[in-house]
Amino acid sequence: MLPEYRGRGVYRALVGARARSAIAMGRKYVHSDSTEYSRPILERQGLVKVSTTTPYLWKRESTGS
């Protein structure tokens, strides 16, 4: 994000719009795969952390053929 937009609520507004859209579609739960930096913003919006994902980089080993 551009520095001049930091702290202006752009991410918070986007999260709110996505949540309202999910509610309008009758959804009870939403999912957000985000970094720990986003967690305070998401929690202020009412989301609750329920699990953690661990990134994994899979590399195919060459078979020599």
C-alpha positions in Angstrom: 0.0 0.0 0.0 1.2 3.5 -0.7 2.4 5.3 2.4 -0.1 8.2 2.0 -3.0 5.8 2.4 -1.7 4.1 5.6 -3.8 4.7 8.6 -6.7 6.0 6.7 -9.0 3.1 7.2 -8.9 1.6 3.7 -8.3 -2.0 4.9 -11.0 -1.6 7.6 -13.5 -0.3 5.1 -12.7 -3.3 2.7 -13.1 -5.8 5.6 -16.4 -4.2 6.6 -17.8 -4.2 3.0 -16.9 -7.9 2.6 -18.5 -8.8 5.9 -21.7 -6.9 4.9 -21.7 -8.7 1.6 -21.4 -12.1 3.3 -24.3 -11.2 5.7 -26.5 -10.1 2.8 -25.9 -13.5 1.3 -27.0 -15.2 4.5 -23.5 -16.3 5.6 -22.9 -16.9 9.2 -19.1 -17.2 9.0 -16.3 -15.5 7.1 -12.8 -16.5 6.5 -9.7 -14.3 6.3 -6.3 -15.6 5.6 -4.2 -12.7 6.8 -1.0 -11.8 8.6 -0.6 -11.0 12.3 -0.4 -7.3 11.4 -4.0 -7.4 10.2 -5.3 -9.3 13.3 -6.0 -6.1 15.5 -8.0 -4.6 12.6 -10.0 -7.8 12.1 -10.7 -8.2 15.8 -12.0 -4.6 16.1 -14.4 -5.6 13.3 -15.7 -8.5 15.4 -13.7 -11.4 13.8 -12.3 -14.0 16.1 -9.1 -16.0 15.4 -9.9 -19.7 15.5 -6.9 -21.3 13.9 -3.5 -20.8 12.4 -2.1 -21.8 9.0 1.5 -22.6 8.4 2.9 -21.7 4.9 4.8 -24.4 3.3 6.9 -24.3 0.1 6.8 -27.7 -1.7 9.7 -28.5 -4.0 9.5 -31.4 -6.4 12.7 -33.3 -6.3 14.2 -34.3 -9.7 14.0 -38.0 -10.5 17.2 -38.0 -12.6 15.4 -39.0 -15.8 
